[in-house]
């Protein structure tokens, strides 16, 4: 079958505590990212889209074959308002927001001029897409899951800059308000979307906006988040969105929203990268649609349908060979080591069960 595509990863996030990540030397972060990328490729992911943290250097090193890993699309730093999902300062922290030279996942910008400058800067640094924090999140210390972030005018300004550079915008958004604001602004994909309702699903479907559910990360965070650096306050947010995320799959399906696979896993929890596939099926999405979400739909979202996402003459031969038919059950991916035979990237075997070549 075609090589797998993960539309939401954080390859530099070696810890679930993003404040720690921002204080860590970039050389260490890069070394950890190299390990993570190699493991992703071995799991069958031949292309990944980073949602904050990866940069031109990592993508170039992969392209040059300096180390093994999937094809990497990157946004640089995600754009966040002050006090938003990309602002990792605690309530009592009076320091200025970190600038974009640190190893963190986000950068803070406010108002038309700042958001345009931040978007243009990430584009200058080679970003293949732009990430915006359009609502609250689990791993940020001062916002709420129910928050909307950035005004519609700020979001439109960011989309305008991305469109001018012929790249797309992905938006972190949980609530219907945050989703609808993002769609109105012209983003191409909604990330997470756990609190999606009928109204926001219809708005997405009409606009042709993709949904990238990330079910695997909430299940993993519930199991191991605190061990991997998530604070008690952040851990409490997980259960607000875990069950809702499963319900959102059915709502999206019933309203014709096109879905693409995302994992969004951090640190050692990336070992669960494939688990979201069976979770999507368990949430009511037929196996064929789960497979499309991680292959052809994902390729379309990335604008790479002429190159990847299916096995056809003229494409670049990203493939995996597995022992069982995933159309019968996607649960085979939960036992990857038992079921995979080979991972092929651009026509070359990069891993197989016998040699791990």
DOPA-303153 format. One record per residue (C-alpha): x negated, y negated, z negated; residue in one letter. Coordinates in Angstrom, 1 decimal. Each point is the difference from the previous one (the first is absolute). Layout:
BEGIN
X,Y,Z,A .
...
END
This chain:
BEGIN
0.0,0.0,0.0,X .
-1.2,-3.7,0.3,X .
-2.4,-1.3,-2.6,X .
1.8,-1.5,-3.0,X .
0.3,-3.8,-0.5,X .
0.3,-1.6,-3.4,X .
1.4,-3.5,0.3,X .
-0.7,-1.1,-3.5,X .
-3.3,0.7,-1.8,X .
-2.4,-1.8,-2.2,X .
-3.3,1.5,0.8,X .
-2.0,-2.3,-2.4,X .
2.3,0.5,-3.1,X .
-2.1,2.4,-2.0,X .
2.0,-1.0,-3.1,X .
3.7,-0.8,-0.7,X .
-1.2,-3.0,-2.0,X .
-0.4,-2.7,2.7,X .
-1.5,-2.5,-2.5,X .
-2.9,2.5,-0.5,X .
-0.3,0.4,3.8,X .
-0.4,-3.8,0.4,X .
-3.0,0.1,-2.5,X .
-1.8,2.9,1.7,X .
-2.9,-0.4,2.3,X .
0.9,0.4,3.6,X .
-2.8,2.5,0.7,X .
1.5,2.4,-2.6,X .
3.5,-0.5,1.4,X .
-1.3,0.8,3.5,X .
-1.7,3.2,-1.2,X .
3.3,1.2,-1.6,X .
1.9,-1.0,3.1,X .
-2.3,2.2,2.2,X .
0.9,3.0,-2.2,X .
3.7,-0.8,0.2,X .
0.0,-0.4,3.8,X .
-1.8,3.3,0.6,X .
2.7,1.8,-2.2,X .
2.8,-1.7,2.0,X .
-1.4,1.3,3.2,X .
-0.3,3.5,-1.4,X .
3.7,-0.2,-1.0,X .
0.9,-0.5,3.7,X .
0.3,-3.8,0.1,X .
-1.8,-1.1,3.1,X .
1.3,-3.6,-0.2,X .
0.8,-2.1,-3.1,X .
1.2,-3.6,-0.4,X .
-1.5,-1.7,-3.1,X .
2.4,-2.3,-2.0,X .
-2.7,-2.1,-1.8,X .
-3.7,0.4,-0.7,X .
-1.6,1.5,3.0,X .
-1.9,-2.2,2.4,X .
-1.9,-0.2,3.3,X .
-3.1,1.6,-1.4,X .
1.8,3.2,-1.0,X .
1.9,0.3,3.2,X .
-3.2,-0.6,2.1,X .
-2.0,2.6,-2.0,X .
2.8,2.6,0.7,X .
0.0,-0.9,3.7,X .
-3.7,0.3,0.2,X .
0.1,3.4,-1.7,X .
-2.2,-1.0,-3.0,X .
2.3,2.1,-2.1,X .
3.1,2.2,0.5,X .
3.4,-1.4,-0.3,X .
3.2,-0.9,1.9,X .
0.4,-2.9,2.4,X .
0.5,-3.0,-2.3,X .
2.3,-3.0,0.6,X .
-0.5,-2.7,-2.6,X .
1.6,-3.3,-1.2,X .
-2.9,-1.2,-2.2,X .
1.6,-1.5,-3.0,X .
3.8,0.0,-0.5,X .
1.5,-3.5,-0.4,X .
1.7,-0.8,-3.3,X .
1.6,-3.0,-1.5,X .
-1.3,-1.2,-3.4,X .
1.4,2.5,-2.6,X .
1.0,2.4,2.8,X .
-0.8,3.6,0.5,X .
-3.6,-0.8,1.1,X .
-0.8,-2.2,-3.0,X .
-1.6,2.2,-2.6,X .
-0.4,-2.6,-2.7,X .
1.6,0.8,-3.4,X .
2.6,-2.4,-1.5,X .
-2.6,-1.4,-2.4,X .
-2.8,-0.3,2.7,X .
-0.7,-3.6,0.8,X .
-2.7,0.8,2.6,X .
0.4,-1.0,3.5,X .
1.2,2.6,2.5,X .
-2.8,2.1,1.4,X .
-1.1,-1.1,3.5,X .
-0.2,2.4,2.9,X .
-3.6,0.9,-0.5,X .
0.7,2.6,-2.8,X .
0.8,3.6,0.5,X .
3.7,-0.4,-0.9,X .
3.0,0.7,2.2,X .
1.6,-3.4,0.2,X .
-0.6,-3.8,0.3,X .
2.2,-2.7,-1.4,X .
1.4,-2.8,2.2,X .
3.0,-2.4,-0.3,X .
1.7,-2.3,2.4,X .
0.0,-0.3,3.8,X .
-3.6,-1.2,0.4,X .
-1.5,2.6,-2.4,X .
1.9,3.0,1.4,X .
-0.9,-1.0,3.5,X .
-3.7,-0.4,-0.9,X .
0.0,3.3,-1.8,X .
1.6,1.8,2.9,X .
-2.4,-1.6,2.5,X .
-3.0,1.0,-2.2,X .
1.0,3.6,-0.1,X .
0.6,0.0,3.7,X .
-3.4,-1.6,0.5,X .
-1.5,2.9,-2.0,X .
1.5,2.5,2.4,X .
3.3,1.0,-1.6,X .
2.1,2.3,2.1,X .
3.1,-1.1,-1.9,X .
1.0,-2.3,-2.9,X .
1.4,1.1,-3.4,X .
2.3,-2.2,-2.0,X .
1.4,0.5,-3.5,X .
3.6,-1.0,0.4,X .
1.2,1.3,-3.4,X .
-1.1,1.3,-3.3,X .
-1.8,3.3,-0.6,X .
-1.1,2.6,-2.5,X .
-3.7,-0.7,-0.3,X .
0.1,-3.8,-0.5,X .
0.1,-1.4,-3.5,X .
2.2,-3.1,0.1,X .
2.8,0.6,2.6,X .
3.1,2.1,-0.1,X .
1.2,2.7,2.4,X .
3.0,-2.2,0.7,X .
-2.0,-3.1,0.9,X .
0.0,-1.4,3.5,X .
-3.3,-1.6,1.0,X .
-1.0,-2.6,2.5,X .
2.7,-2.2,1.5,X .
1.5,1.0,3.3,X .
-1.9,-3.0,1.6,X .
-3.3,1.3,-1.4,X .
0.8,3.5,1.3,X .
0.9,-1.4,3.4,X .
-3.3,-2.0,0.1,X .
-2.0,3.2,-0.7,X .
2.0,1.9,2.7,X .
-0.6,-2.8,2.4,X .
-3.7,0.1,-0.4,X .
-0.1,3.8,0.4,X .
2.2,-0.2,3.1,X .
-2.3,-2.6,1.5,X .
-2.9,2.6,-0.5,X .
2.1,2.8,1.5,X .
0.1,2.0,-3.3,X .
2.8,0.9,-2.3,X .
1.0,-0.6,-3.7,X .
0.8,2.6,-2.6,X .
1.9,-1.1,-3.1,X .
0.0,1.4,-3.5,X .
3.7,-0.1,-1.0,X .
2.2,2.0,-2.3,X .
3.3,-1.9,-0.4,X .
2.7,-0.8,2.6,X .
-0.8,-3.8,-0.4,X .
-3.7,0.5,0.6,X .
0.7,2.3,3.0,X .
2.5,-2.3,1.6,X .
-2.4,-3.0,-0.5,X .
-2.8,1.9,1.7,X .
2.2,1.2,2.9,X .
1.2,-3.6,0.6,X .
-3.6,-1.1,0.1,X .
-0.8,2.5,2.7,X .
-2.2,2.7,-1.8,X .
-0.4,3.3,1.9,X .
0.1,2.3,-3.0,X .
1.4,0.1,-3.5,X .
-2.2,1.9,-2.4,X .
1.6,2.1,-2.8,X .
3.6,-1.4,0.3,X .
1.1,2.1,-3.0,X .
3.0,-2.2,-0.9,X .
1.3,-0.1,3.6,X .
3.8,-0.3,0.2,X .
2.5,0.2,2.9,X .
-0.2,-3.7,0.8,X .
-3.8,-0.2,0.1,X .
-0.2,3.3,2.0,X .
2.4,-1.4,2.6,X .
-2.1,-3.2,0.2,X .
-3.1,2.1,0.6,X .
1.6,2.3,2.6,X .
1.3,-3.0,2.0,X .
-3.4,-1.7,0.0,X .
-1.9,3.3,0.8,X .
-2.0,-0.3,-3.2,X .
-1.8,3.1,-1.1,X .
0.2,1.4,-3.6,X .
-3.1,1.6,-1.5,X .
1.2,1.9,-3.1,X .
-2.8,1.0,-2.4,X .
1.6,2.7,-2.2,X .
-3.2,1.8,-0.8,X .
-1.5,-2.9,-2.0,X .
2.8,-0.3,-2.5,X .
0.0,3.7,-0.8,X .
-3.8,-0.1,-0.4,X .
0.1,-3.2,-2.1,X .
2.6,1.6,-2.3,X .
-2.3,3.0,-0.5,X .
-3.4,-1.6,-0.1,X .
0.2,-3.8,0.1,X .
-0.9,-0.8,-3.5,X .
-3.0,2.4,0.1,X .
-1.2,-1.8,3.1,X .
0.2,-3.5,-1.4,X .
3.6,-1.1,0.1,X .
1.1,-2.0,-3.0,X .
3.0,0.9,-2.2,X .
2.0,-2.9,1.3,X .
-0.7,0.9,3.7,X .
0.8,3.7,-0.6,X .
3.5,-1.0,-1.3,X .
0.7,-1.5,3.4,X .
-0.5,3.3,1.8,X .
3.3,1.5,-1.1,X .
1.9,-3.0,1.3,X .
-0.9,0.9,3.5,X .
-0.8,3.8,0.1,X .
3.6,1.4,0.3,X .
1.1,-3.1,2.0,X .
-2.7,0.8,2.6,X .
1.4,3.4,0.6,X .
3.5,-1.5,0.5,X .
-1.3,-2.6,2.5,X .
-1.0,2.8,2.4,X .
3.7,1.0,0.5,X .
1.1,-3.6,0.3,X .
-2.6,-0.7,2.6,X .
0.8,3.2,2.0,X .
3.8,-0.7,-0.1,X .
-0.5,-3.5,1.3,X .
-2.5,0.8,2.8,X .
-3.1,-1.5,-1.5,X .
-3.2,1.5,1.5,X .
-2.3,1.3,-2.7,X .
-3.8,0.5,0.0,X .
-2.0,1.9,-2.6,X .
-2.0,-1.7,-2.7,X .
-1.7,1.3,-3.1,X .
-1.3,-3.1,-1.9,X .
-2.0,2.2,-2.4,X .
-2.8,-1.3,-2.2,X .
-3.2,1.5,-1.4,X .
0.1,3.7,-0.7,X .
3.7,0.1,0.7,X .
-0.8,0.0,3.7,X .
-0.1,3.8,-0.2,X .
3.8,-0.2,0.2,X .
-0.2,-1.7,3.4,X .
2.0,2.7,1.8,X .
2.6,0.5,-2.7,X .
2.2,-2.8,1.3,X .
0.9,1.9,3.1,X .
2.0,2.7,-1.9,X .
1.4,-2.7,-2.3,X .
1.5,-1.7,3.0,X .
1.6,3.2,1.2,X .
1.3,0.7,-3.5,X .
1.5,-3.5,0.1,X .
2.2,0.9,3.0,X .
-2.2,-0.7,3.1,X .
-0.1,2.9,2.4,X .
-3.4,1.7,0.5,X .
-0.3,-1.3,3.6,X .
0.5,-3.5,-1.1,X .
-2.5,0.4,-2.8,X .
-2.5,1.1,2.6,X .
0.8,-2.9,2.3,X .
-0.5,-2.4,-2.9,X .
-3.6,1.2,-0.4,X .
-0.7,0.2,3.8,X .
1.9,-1.6,2.8,X .
1.9,-2.6,-2.1,X .
-3.2,-1.0,-1.7,X .
-1.8,-0.4,3.3,X .
2.7,-2.2,1.2,X .
-0.1,-2.2,-3.1,X .
-3.8,-0.4,0.5,X .
0.4,-0.8,3.7,X .
-2.1,3.0,0.8,X .
2.6,2.3,1.6,X .
-2.0,0.2,3.2,X .
-3.0,1.5,-1.9,X .
1.3,2.0,-3.0,X .
3.1,1.5,-1.5,X .
0.6,2.8,2.5,X .
-1.9,2.5,1.9,X .
0.0,-1.1,3.7,X .
-2.4,-0.2,2.9,X .
-1.8,-3.3,-0.2,X .
0.1,-0.5,-3.8,X .
-3.0,0.2,-2.2,X .
0.5,3.6,-1.3,X .
0.6,-0.6,-3.7,X .
1.4,3.4,-1.2,X .
0.4,2.4,-2.8,X .
0.4,3.7,0.1,X .
2.1,1.6,-2.7,X .
1.2,3.5,-0.8,X .
3.7,-0.6,-0.4,X .
2.7,-1.9,1.9,X .
0.7,-3.3,-1.8,X .
3.4,-0.2,1.6,X .
1.1,2.9,-2.2,X .
-1.2,-1.8,-3.1,X .
-2.4,-2.9,-0.8,X .
-0.8,1.7,-3.3,X .
-3.0,1.7,1.8,X .
-1.8,-3.4,-0.4,X .
0.2,0.4,-3.8,X .
-2.4,3.0,0.4,X .
-2.3,-1.5,2.6,X .
-3.1,2.0,-0.9,X .
1.9,3.2,0.7,X .
1.7,-1.2,3.2,X .
-2.4,-2.0,2.0,X .
-2.4,1.4,2.6,X .
-1.6,-3.0,1.6,X .
0.0,-3.8,0.1,X .
-0.9,-1.4,3.5,X .
-0.8,-3.7,0.5,X .
-0.5,-1.4,3.5,X .
-0.4,3.5,1.3,X .
-2.6,1.1,-2.4,X .
0.4,2.5,-2.9,X .
-0.9,-2.0,-3.1,X .
1.2,2.5,-2.6,X .
1.0,3.7,0.1,X .
0.8,2.7,-2.5,X .
-3.2,1.9,0.7,X .
-2.8,-2.6,0.0,X .
1.5,-3.4,-1.0,X .
-2.0,-1.2,3.0,X .
END
